[in-house]
Amino acid sequence: MNASSLVKPCTRQRVLEAAKSLCYIPNKTARVFKSGKSHILGLVISTQHISELVLNAGFQARFKALTAKAHNEGYNMLIITSTDAEPNSYFEVIKNQVADGFIILSPSINESLTSLLEEAGIPYVFNMKYSNNPEDSYYISSDDVEGGYMAAKYLLDLNHTDIRFILGIVKGTIMPFNEDRVLGFKKALDEYGIAFKPEMIVTIPGQMEESYNLIHQLFQTQKPSALMISNETTTVAALNYFYDYGYRIPQDVSVIGFGPSEFFRHHRPNLTNVSYDITWSSDKLVDLLLQRIEGRPVALERPKKPELIIRGSTARYVQPSVLAVKEH
């Protein structure tokens, strides 16, 4: 039944014919008991974030890439949901699953979850950087400092100085990967001799309606010439707002997004974006998890530099007074 080389071909054929005639199906549960492996990888996500998995382009691309890599390694992917994004909720659902290891998406805080999983000896990885604790190293990430830097530098090269960096938050907290992007943003400002101001950072919950309303509030009181937006859902909300209220992109406001290049290419206008290699990071995530499952030495990956894809949503900033003189 397992195509063992120890069995003669003629014997194997007789066994397979008998199994077929009896409609025999191998019992997966029994195999798990015997081998100690289910060949299942659990993809753990809270019920609050299920909509992101369905609607968010980054999560869609991530899930597709993870599944392809898992299949190539002989594993199936099982989506597992926890009641909420708290560490104890994640741990309770993880410890009762038969999966060999777990890829954990979007927990709000992972320091305590890491301790629970380590004490239980459960193999796990996080899909990105959720903690600044040096011991929480089981994740794969792109170079988010570089991502924030290259987006800001490009806008500064286009004469934009009134920039807002819009960041998604979880329970009022900026996640560590976005903190790294802010560091890159500040680095670019410093190189151009522009003072960082707290109002340059705008925090917004990542849901569509909330993002739309807060973009509306921002543009009622301020008129920045350029936006950097840290997640896909808020980017779509901003585009919808600009369309509804007659803002022209990039003539009135330039926009740079962060996420899968293909997603932004299909919007109108095509969006300039900081693109992360999701296939690379997904492959490395599965490799890292399998190393932990099999007890092999863990080879941690250096963050990979993202790429700035320049499209039609950014343009050189021209002072309104200069533009008025030219038109006159």
Buried (B, 14 or more C-beta within 10 A) or exposed (E): EEEEEEEEEEEBEEEEEEEEEEEEEEEEEEBBEEEEBBBBBBBBBBEBBEBBBEBBBBBBBBBEBBBBBBEEBEBEBBEBBBEBBBBEBBBEBBEEBEBBBBBBBBBBBBBBBBBBBEEEEBBBBBBBBBBEEEEBBBBBBBBBBBBBBBBBBBBBEBEBBBBBBBBBBBEEEBBBBBBBBBBBBBBBBEEEEBEBEEEBBBBBBBBBEBBBBBBBEBBEEEEBBBBBBBBBBBBBBBBBBBEEEEBEBBEBBBBBBBBBBEBBEEBEBBBBBBBBBBBBBBBBBBBBBBBBBEEEEEEEBEBBEBBBBEBEBBBEBBEEEEEEEEEE
